[in-house]
Structures are given as C-alpha cells and as structure tokens.
Amino acid sequence: MKLHRFLREPLVELDLQVAPPEWEPGEEPSRAQLRRHKEGILQQLVELLDPSGQVVQKRRLLRDLVHRERKATTGIGLGIAIPHVRTQQVRSLVMAVAISRVGVEFDAVDAEPVQIFIATVAPPYDDRVYLKIYRALGELALSVPDLKERFLAADSAGEVIRLLDGELD
C-alpha cells in the first residue's frame, strides 16, 4: 500500500524533541506522571498533523488520541508506537511520523523506550482503509527485524516515506 497519499514530507519529524520526564532516571513513574508525559508526546504529534489541512480541531483531536491511549497503549514494542484513532476531528485519513533519536518512555508493551511514532488518524466512517493501514503497520513493525534502525538511519522525510511505501508493498 502506498502511503504517500496520507503521509507527506511536512508530516515527518526526523528529530522529535521530547521534554524530559518528571521522574528521576531509574525511578518508576507514577501513572499520573506517565500519563502527562504521553500526553505531551501526543500533543507534539497533533502539532505535526495540523499543517496537513485535515485537522478540524486540534484540541479535540488531542483529547481523542489521549482517550484512545488510555484504553490501551499504542506502544507496540521494538521501539515503535502507532498512536491511532478514528475521530470526527479530521476530514480524511492522515498520518505523521516522528523519530526520537533518544528513546522515550511511552508505556510500550515490552517496557522499552519508543523512538518511532507513526500516528494515524481518520474519520469514523473511514474504517476499511484505516484498519488496512493500521494492520499493515503493525505487521511491518513485527516482521522487519531492522525496521527501527532503518528509520533512525533515514536522513530525510522522503526517505522515511519511501521506506514505509517500499515495505508495505
């Protein structure tokens, strides 16, 4: 599946800067601290999605992503998170990719830091394509052993998009 319909170069951040967590290194964060930290990352993803022209209301999109994240983490492991939601706060399916050169705590299922964030948001009625992309991204993350390293080695937004397009064919 060619993702360049939904993911454009301005929606790729190669050096996501995440505010340091509220807790000390080696300290176990409280649920509230972790929730605030994740919300800060989701806020940055919403800011990245906004210039797409598809976001209706940024504040409500953030709220919907946060509510989705509270149901279950989208940190699927192997350094990858796929925050996703179907919401009325976007006009059509749109994606953003953010790469953090240093891993960040995101409550991933394998308890490892996340470096690659692939946000996917779609209107509620866009089930078929949304689910197809989400499923393909999950399978990709779990089936390509060096995927994280390939993302981290990318030196342009175009290279990230070509990587996703090539791997999802």
C-alpha positions in Angstrom: 0.0 0.0 0.0 1.4 3.4 -1.0 1.2 5.7 2.0 2.3 8.9 0.2 -1.5 9.6 -0.2 -1.7 10.0 3.6 1.9 10.9 4.6 3.6 13.9 3.1 7.1 15.2 3.9 6.0 18.1 6.1 4.3 15.4 8.3 7.6 13.7 9.1 9.7 14.9 12.0 13.2 13.4 12.0 14.3 14.8 15.4 11.4 14.8 17.8 12.4 16.7 20.9 10.6 15.4 24.0 10.6 17.2 27.3 12.4 15.3 30.0 10.2 13.2 32.2 9.1 14.4 35.6 10.7 11.4 37.3 14.4 10.7 38.0 16.3 8.1 35.9 15.8 4.6 37.4 12.7 5.8 39.3 9.4 4.1 38.5 7.0 6.8 37.2 3.5 7.1 38.7 0.5 6.5 36.4 -0.2 10.3 36.5 3.4 11.2 35.6 3.4 8.7 32.7 0.0 9.9 31.5 1.2 13.6 31.4 4.4 12.5 29.6 2.5 10.6 27.0 0.0 13.5 26.6 3.0 15.8 25.8 4.2 13.4 23.1 0.7 13.1 21.7 0.4 16.9 21.7 3.5 17.1 19.5 2.1 14.6 17.1 -1.1 16.7 16.8 1.0 19.7 16.1 2.8 17.7 13.4 -0.6 16.6 11.9 -2.1 20.1 11.9 -0.5 21.5 8.8 -1.9 18.7 6.7 -5.1 20.7 6.4 -7.1 17.7 7.5 -7.4 18.5 11.2 -10.7 20.1 12.2 -10.0 20.9 15.9 -6.5 20.3 17.4 -7.6 20.3 21.0 -10.3 17.8 20.4 -8.1 15.6 18.3 -5.6 15.5 21.2 -8.4 14.6 23.6 -9.5 11.8 21.3 -5.9 10.5 21.0 -5.4 10.7 24.8 -8.7 8.8 25.4 -7.6 6.1 22.9 -4.2 5.8 24.6 -5.9 5.4 28.0 -7.8 2.3 26.7 -4.5 0.5 25.9 -1.0 1.6 25.0 -0.2 2.0 21.3 3.5 1.3 22.1 3.6 -2.0 20.3 7.2 -2.7 21.3 10.6 -2.9 19.4 10.9 0.9 19.9 7.7 1.6 17.9 4.4 3.2 18.8 1.4 3.6 16.5 -0.9 6.2 18.1 -4.2 6.0 16.2 -7.8 7.0 16.5 -10.9 7.4 14.4 -12.4 10.8 15.1 -14.6 13.5 13.8 -11.7 15.9 14.3 -10.1 15.1 10.9 -11.6 15.5 7.4 -9.8 12.4 5.9 -7.2 9.9 6.9 -3.8 11.4 7.6 -0.6 10.2 9.0 2.5 11.6 10.7 5.9 10.0 11.6 8.1 11.3 14.4 11.5 9.9 15.2 13.1 10.5 18.6 16.8 9.9 18.4 16.8 9.1 22.1 14.2 6.6 23.3 11.3 8.0 25.3 9.0 6.3 27.9 5.7 5.6 26.3 4.4 2.6 28.3 5.2 0.2 25.4 4.1 -3.5 25.8 7.8 -4.6 26.0 8.6 -1.8 28.5 11.3 -0.5 26.2 11.7 3.2 25.2 10.0 4.3 21.9 11.9 6.0 19.2 9.5 5.7 16.2 5.9 7.2 16.4 3.6 6.6 13.5 0.4 8.5 14.1 -2.7 7.5 12.1 -6.0 9.4 12.4 -9.1 9.0 10.3 -12.8 10.0 10.3 -15.1 7.4 12.0 -16.6 6.4 8.6 -13.2 5.5 7.0 -12.9 2.0 8.6 -11.7 0.0 5.6 -8.5 2.0 4.7 -7.8 2.9 8.4 -7.9 -0.7 9.5 -5.9 -1.9 6.5 -3.1 0.7 7.2 -3.1 0.0 11.0 -2.9 -3.7 10.4 -0.1 -3.3 7.8 1.9 -1.0 10.1 1.6 -3.5 13.0 2.7 -6.4 10.8 5.5 -4.4 9.4 6.9 -3.4 12.8 6.9 -7.0 13.9 8.2 -8.6 10.7 11.1 -6.4 9.6 13.8 -7.0 12.2 15.9 -3.9 11.5 12.9 -1.5 10.9 13.8 0.8 13.8 17.4 1.1 12.7 16.3 1.8 9.2 14.1 4.6 10.4 16.8 6.0 12.6 19.3 6.0 9.7 16.9 7.9 7.5 18.3 11.4 6.8 15.2 12.9 5.0 11.5 12.8 5.3 11.3 11.4 1.7 13.5 8.5 2.8 11.1 7.7 5.6 8.1 7.7 3.3 9.9 5.6 0.7 10.8 3.2 3.5 7.2 2.8 4.5 5.9 2.6 1.0 8.5 0.0 0.0 8.0 -2.2 3.0 4.2 -2.1 2.7 4.1 -3.2 -0.9 
